């Protein structure tokens, strides 16, 4: 059955610089799929994930549940903030989503470190627990689904029609 919905990318980011880096990465990924199906992006600044309102929490969890690709962007040299980890650990099970990926987008200092950053180690474990693929931009590790040709082919086959809106929502709540 052909996919009737766009490729959905959720980006959760710490700083403006982290958000730009993740956006640019998502743009490169989107360019691979935009002609086959639309692409929607949903951006969540870490500060918005700290919002105690149930409406914001439900919206962020719904976005992640529906996403094909979830990107977490931060400096990477330190652990993610505790409240962001709580948000990640509260993600509902991915029922009915055959393939999804979790991407760690770390800053340049973490990219050049000898091993995986604490953020990437944490996210790799979360991805494994959730049955998601994991990618990181550290040490030239692959960050794009093209490292897994079978999943890329499946995603392309599922895409049926281009979306009139290539970019989806730009900010939470819009």
Phi, psi and omega in degrees: 000133183286146178287133180249359180245156180289163171295127185251125180240127174251131177241120172249128187222156182270296184249170177304315180300316178297319179297318178296316180300315180292320178300314180298319176296316180295328178294319177297318178294316181299324181298335179285334187244348187302323182287334182272324178204163180291168177229130175242138176237141179234120184257136179225110174288144180309322179303321181290334178286345177274352181299126184283353184290139181298326182297315180293316180299313180297319180295318181292320179291323177296319179299315180295318182299325182270353186283145171273331183220126177243123179250131174247119185241121178202175180305316173095341182287337180242168174298155172296152177304146183304319182291331175287322176297319177299318177299313180298317182288347178267001179302131178291161177302149184268060180295133175076005178251102187293332181211136176206159180228148174246126184243130173263119176250104184255160179289173186298325179296316179290328179298326184266002180289159185295319182239187176292143178289160175304322179298314181293321178299314179298311183293325177300317179295317178299318179299316179299315179299325183270357182073029180255155170287154178235136176225151178215153177265016178278143174047042179060027175288147182295142177241353184252149178302344181297344174292345178237083187303326181296315180293322178298316180298317179299316180296319180293321179293328181286340183281123184253309185228143176292149178271146177290337182246097183293341190249352179059204179285140181264333181221153179300143175085358179269000000 
